[in-house]
Amino acid sequence: MELTTIWFLLVAVLFTGYFILEGFDFGVGMLLPVLGRDDRQRRVLINTIGPVWDGNEVWLITAGGAMFAAFPEWYATLFSGFYLPLLLILLALIARGVAFEYRHKRPEATWKRRWDHAIFWGSAIPALLWGVAFANIFRGVPLDADHEYVGSLIDLLNPYALLGGLTTLGLFLTHGAVFLALKTTGDIRHRAGTLAVTLGVGTAVVAVAFLTWTLTIRANLAAIVLAAGAALALLGALAAARVRREGWAFTGTALAIALAVATLFTALFPNVMPSTADPAGTLTATNAASTPYTLKIMAWVAVVFTPIVLAYQSWTYWVFRKRIGVQNIPQH
């Protein structure tokens, strides 16, 4: 297997891990005003992701770094052409992170309410825009022969991309609701499980529509199998959530997200960013890659450090594996 293919797979794995882990973070943030009926319940929701949300974002940093080092042309074209959407994602993530840290600094309800809004929008905006961005990467954007983006913001807001945004929004909401049912007790657990099924039905319809449209744009047998697997995993998650098997439900939503992302990357390869304007502008895993020497050095670095990072994050989830409820939150 060529090094360019290995690094394409690694970038795909990193983004898949990011969407699985940060996906339920986003879902919890968006569900904060829905499932948190008072301050103690909202603190329960925040505490379910408190020990892990910042570690989950490391996957995005690593994916971006891997893209920059392994495929600099892809990175440059993506971050220049998608500058405004990616800037909005960055600002939303910053506001969200600040909100987690500052919400508890003062006891006033108004103070907390403002930071709760920041958590909600800081979760909803990336959940929507990541789907828009990746749908455009897959569909293709106007690039000239020098691989420069020659479109406008309106070109990125096409119907297919917006459907992709709604798909990630729905998947992360469902994933977050299932996660809360898995991590909480009492009334919050019950309401989160019920909401997960309700959200999941609508999400399944949107996701199937998006994946079907995706396969009409560009497809191969592997992508078709992965897309079907994503749909089945989501349906299985809903069935498990309905009978209160939260562990299996969470496994199902995580698998659905993973297979949906894998569908896009599998059907996209060997391209990394197709051009809809000039075929010569299409970026592939070959013409966007760094030198073989760079890829080789990076491969050895990844072999050494990736298991360490995975072991540490797995340990973190194991330590904070127990359920929590309002009985664990002291009254102020």
C-alpha positions as CSV (number, residue, x, y, z in Angstrom):
1,M,0.0,0.0,0.0
2,E,1.4,3.4,-0.9
3,L,2.1,6.0,1.8
4,T,-0.4,8.4,0.2
5,T,-3.1,5.8,0.6
6,I,-2.1,5.1,4.2
7,W,-2.2,8.8,5.1
8,F,-5.5,9.2,3.4
9,L,-6.8,6.4,5.5
10,L,-5.3,7.9,8.7
11,V,-6.9,11.3,8.0
12,A,-10.2,9.5,7.5
13,V,-9.8,7.6,10.8
14,L,-9.0,10.8,12.7
15,F,-12.0,12.6,11.4
16,T,-14.2,9.6,12.1
17,G,-13.0,9.5,15.6
18,Y,-13.6,13.2,16.0
19,F,-17.1,13.0,14.8
20,I,-17.9,10.0,17.0
21,L,-16.5,11.5,20.2
22,E,-17.2,15.2,19.6
23,G,-20.5,14.2,18.1
24,F,-22.1,13.3,21.5
25,D,-20.4,16.4,23.0
26,F,-22.2,18.5,20.5
27,G,-25.4,16.6,21.1
28,V,-25.3,17.2,24.9
29,G,-24.6,20.9,24.3
30,M,-27.6,21.2,22.0
31,L,-29.9,19.3,24.4
32,L,-28.9,21.4,27.4
33,P,-32.0,23.7,27.2
34,V,-34.2,20.7,26.3
35,L,-33.3,18.2,29.0
36,G,-32.0,20.6,31.7
37,R,-35.1,21.8,33.4
38,D,-33.3,23.5,36.2
39,D,-29.7,24.5,37.1
40,R,-28.9,21.2,38.8
41,Q,-30.1,19.1,35.9
42,R,-28.1,21.3,33.5
43,R,-25.0,20.8,35.6
44,V,-25.6,17.0,35.4
45,L,-25.7,17.2,31.6
46,I,-22.5,19.3,31.5
47,N,-20.7,17.0,34.0
48,T,-21.3,14.0,31.7
49,I,-18.9,15.4,29.2
50,G,-16.9,17.6,31.6
51,P,-13.9,15.2,31.9
52,V,-13.7,14.3,28.2
53,W,-14.9,17.2,25.9
54,D,-11.5,18.9,25.6
55,G,-9.7,15.5,25.0
56,N,-12.2,14.8,22.2
57,E,-11.2,18.0,20.4
58,V,-7.7,16.7,20.2
59,W,-8.9,14.5,17.4
60,L,-9.7,17.5,15.3
61,I,-6.3,19.1,16.0
62,T,-4.6,15.9,15.1
63,A,-6.7,15.5,11.9
64,G,-5.9,19.0,10.8
65,G,-2.2,18.6,11.6
66,A,-2.1,15.3,9.7
67,M,-3.8,16.9,6.7
68,F,-1.4,19.9,6.8
69,A,1.7,17.6,6.9
70,A,0.6,14.8,4.6
71,F,-1.6,16.7,2.1
72,P,-0.5,20.4,2.2
73,E,-2.3,21.2,-1.1
74,W,-5.5,19.8,0.2
75,Y,-5.1,21.7,3.5
76,A,-4.3,25.0,1.7
77,T,-7.2,24.8,-0.7
78,L,-9.7,23.7,2.0
79,F,-8.8,26.3,4.5
80,S,-8.7,29.1,2.0
81,G,-11.9,28.2,0.1
82,F,-13.8,27.3,3.3
83,Y,-12.4,30.1,5.3
84,L,-15.7,31.6,6.6
85,P,-17.4,28.3,7.6
86,L,-14.2,27.1,9.3
87,L,-13.8,30.4,11.0
88,L,-17.3,30.2,12.3
89,I,-16.7,26.6,13.6
90,L,-13.5,27.8,15.3
91,L,-15.2,30.8,17.0
92,A,-18.1,28.5,18.1
93,L,-15.7,26.0,19.6
94,I,-13.8,28.8,21.4
95,A,-17.1,30.2,22.8
96,R,-18.2,26.7,23.9
97,G,-14.9,25.9,25.7
98,V,-15.0,29.3,27.5
99,A,-18.6,28.7,28.5
100,F,-17.7,25.3,30.1
101,E,-15.0,27.0,32.2
102,Y,-16.8,30.2,33.1
103,R,-20.4,29.1,33.7
104,H,-19.8,28.2,37.3
105,K,-17.7,31.3,38.2
106,R,-20.7,33.3,39.4
107,P,-24.0,32.2,41.0
108,E,-26.4,34.6,39.2
109,A,-29.0,32.9,37.0
110,T,-28.5,35.5,34.3
111,W,-24.8,34.8,34.2
112,K,-25.3,31.0,33.8
113,R,-28.1,31.5,31.2
114,R,-25.8,33.5,29.0
115,W,-23.1,30.8,29.1
116,D,-25.8,28.1,28.5
117,H,-26.6,30.0,25.2
118,A,-22.9,29.9,24.3
119,I,-22.8,26.1,24.9
120,F,-25.9,25.6,22.8
121,W,-24.8,27.7,19.8
122,G,-21.2,26.6,20.2
123,S,-22.4,23.0,19.7
124,A,-25.1,23.6,17.1
125,I,-23.0,25.7,14.7
126,P,-20.2,23.2,14.3
127,A,-22.7,20.2,14.2
128,L,-24.3,21.9,11.2
129,L,-21.3,23.3,9.4
130,W,-19.2,20.2,9.6
131,G,-21.8,18.4,7.6
132,V,-21.9,21.3,5.1
133,A,-18.1,21.3,4.7
134,F,-17.7,17.5,4.2
135,A,-20.6,17.4,1.8
136,N,-18.9,20.0,-0.3
137,I,-15.6,18.2,-0.1
138,F,-17.3,15.1,-1.5
139,R,-19.4,16.8,-4.1
140,G,-16.7,19.0,-5.3
141,V,-16.2,22.8,-5.5
142,P,-15.1,25.2,-8.2
143,L,-11.3,25.0,-8.4
144,D,-9.1,26.4,-11.1
145,A,-6.0,24.7,-12.6
146,D,-3.9,26.1,-9.8
147,H,-6.1,24.4,-7.2
148,E,-7.5,27.8,-6.0
149,Y,-11.1,28.1,-4.9
150,V,-12.9,30.3,-7.4
151,G,-16.4,30.0,-6.0
152,S,-18.4,32.1,-3.4
153,L,-20.0,31.4,-0.1
154,I,-23.3,30.8,-1.9
155,D,-21.7,27.9,-3.8
156,L,-21.0,26.2,-0.5
157,L,-24.7,26.5,0.5
158,N,-26.1,24.2,-2.2
159,P,-29.0,21.8,-1.4
160,Y,-26.8,18.7,-1.1
161,A,-24.4,20.4,1.4
162,L,-27.3,21.8,3.4
163,L,-28.8,18.3,3.6
164,G,-25.4,17.1,4.8
165,G,-25.5,19.7,7.5
166,L,-28.9,18.6,8.6
167,T,-27.7,15.0,8.6
168,T,-24.7,15.6,11.0
169,L,-26.9,17.9,13.1
170,G,-29.5,15.1,13.5
171,L,-26.9,12.4,14.0
172,F,-25.1,14.3,16.7
173,L,-28.4,15.2,18.5
174,T,-29.4,11.5,18.5
175,H,-25.9,10.4,19.5
176,G,-25.9,12.9,22.4
177,A,-29.3,11.9,23.6
178,V,-28.3,8.2,23.7
179,F,-25.1,9.2,25.5
180,L,-27.1,11.0,28.2
181,A,-29.3,8.0,28.6
182,L,-26.2,5.9,29.1
183,K,-24.5,8.3,31.5
184,T,-27.3,9.6,33.7
185,T,-29.9,8.3,36.2
186,G,-33.5,8.9,37.1
187,D,-35.7,11.4,35.2
188,I,-33.0,12.7,32.9
189,R,-32.1,9.2,31.8
190,H,-35.7,8.4,31.0
191,R,-36.4,11.6,29.1
192,A,-33.1,11.3,27.2
193,G,-33.9,7.8,26.1
194,T,-37.4,8.7,24.9
195,L,-36.0,11.8,23.1
196,A,-33.3,9.7,21.4
197,V,-35.9,7.5,19.7
198,T,-38.0,10.5,18.6
199,L,-34.9,12.4,17.2
200,G,-33.6,9.2,15.7
201,V,-36.6,8.6,13.5
202,G,-36.3,12.0,11.9
203,T,-32.6,11.6,11.6
204,A,-32.9,8.3,9.9
205,V,-35.1,9.8,7.2
206,V,-32.7,12.6,6.6
207,A,-29.6,10.4,6.7
208,V,-31.0,7.9,4.3
209,A,-31.9,10.7,1.9
210,F,-28.4,12.2,2.2
211,L,-26.6,8.8,1.7
212,T,-28.8,8.0,-1.3
213,W,-28.0,11.3,-2.9
214,T,-24.3,10.8,-2.1
215,L,-24.2,7.4,-3.9
216,T,-25.8,9.0,-7.0
217,I,-22.9,11.5,-7.2
218,R,-20.0,9.1,-6.8
219,A,-20.1,5.5,-5.6
220,N,-18.4,2.1,-5.6
221,L,-19.4,-1.2,-4.2
222,A,-17.6,-0.6,-0.9
223,A,-19.3,2.7,-0.4
224,I,-22.7,1.2,-1.1
225,V,-22.1,-1.5,1.5
226,L,-20.9,1.0,4.0
227,A,-23.9,3.3,3.4
228,A,-26.3,0.4,4.0
229,G,-24.4,-0.6,7.1
230,A,-24.7,3.0,8.4
231,A,-28.5,2.9,7.9
232,L,-28.8,-0.5,9.6
233,A,-26.6,0.6,12.5
234,L,-28.8,3.7,13.1
235,L,-32.0,1.6,13.0
236,G,-30.4,-0.9,15.4
237,A,-29.5,1.9,17.7
238,L,-33.1,3.2,17.8
239,A,-34.4,-0.3,18.5
240,A,-32.0,-0.7,21.4
241,A,-32.8,2.8,22.7
242,R,-36.5,1.9,22.7
243,V,-36.0,-1.0,25.0
244,R,-33.6,0.9,27.2
245,R,-30.4,-0.9,26.2
246,E,-28.4,2.3,26.2
247,G,-25.0,0.6,25.8
248,W,-26.0,-1.1,22.5
249,A,-27.8,2.1,21.4
250,F,-24.7,4.1,21.9
251,T,-22.6,1.5,20.0
252,G,-25.2,1.7,17.2
253,T,-25.1,5.5,16.8
254,A,-21.3,5.5,17.0
255,L,-21.2,2.9,14.3
256,A,-23.7,4.8,12.2
257,I,-21.5,7.9,12.3
258,A,-18.4,5.9,11.6
259,L,-19.9,4.1,8.6
260,A,-21.4,7.3,7.2
261,V,-18.0,9.1,7.3
262,A,-16.4,6.0,5.8
263,T,-18.9,6.1,3.0
264,L,-17.8,9.6,2.0
265,F,-14.1,8.9,2.2
266,T,-14.4,5.5,0.4
267,A,-16.4,7.0,-2.5
268,L,-14.1,10.1,-2.6
269,F,-10.8,8.2,-3.0
270,P,-8.5,8.7,-4.8
271,N,-9.7,12.3,-5.0
272,V,-9.5,14.5,-1.9
273,M,-11.2,17.5,-3.4
274,P,-12.9,17.3,-6.8
275,S,-13.2,20.4,-9.0
276,T,-16.5,21.2,-10.5
277,A,-15.0,24.0,-12.7
278,D,-11.8,22.7,-14.2
279,P,-11.0,19.0,-14.1
280,A,-7.3,19.9,-14.0
281,G,-8.0,21.5,-10.7
282,T,-9.1,18.3,-9.0
283,L,-6.9,17.4,-6.0
284,T,-6.0,13.8,-5.5
285,A,-4.2,11.8,-2.9
286,T,-1.2,11.9,-5.2
287,N,-0.9,15.5,-6.4
288,A,-1.9,17.0,-3.0
289,A,0.6,14.9,-1.0
290,S,3.9,15.8,0.6
291,T,7.2,14.2,-0.5
292,P,7.6,10.4,0.2
293,Y,10.3,11.1,2.7
294,T,8.0,13.4,4.7
295,L,5.2,10.8,4.7
296,K,7.7,8.1,5.8
297,I,9.0,10.1,8.8
298,M,5.4,11.0,9.8
299,A,4.3,7.4,9.5
300,W,6.9,6.3,12.1
301,V,5.9,9.2,14.4
302,A,2.3,8.0,14.1
303,V,3.2,4.4,14.9
304,V,4.9,5.5,18.1
305,F,2.5,8.1,19.5
306,T,-0.9,7.0,18.3
307,P,-1.1,4.0,20.7
308,I,-0.1,6.2,23.6
309,V,-2.8,8.7,22.9
310,L,-5.4,6.0,22.4
311,A,-4.4,4.3,25.7
312,Y,-4.6,7.6,27.6
313,Q,-8.0,8.6,26.3
314,S,-9.3,5.1,26.8
315,W,-8.1,5.3,30.4
316,T,-9.9,8.6,30.9
317,Y,-13.2,7.2,29.7
318,W,-12.8,4.2,32.0
319,V,-12.1,6.3,35.0
320,F,-15.2,8.5,34.4
321,R,-17.5,5.6,33.3
322,K,-20.1,5.8,36.1
323,R,-23.6,7.3,35.7
324,I,-24.4,10.6,37.5
325,G,-27.6,12.2,38.5
326,V,-28.9,15.2,40.4
327,Q,-28.1,13.4,43.7
328,N,-24.4,13.9,42.8
329,I,-24.8,17.7,42.3
330,P,-24.6,19.7,45.6
331,Q,-27.1,22.6,46.0
332,H,-25.8,26.1,46.1
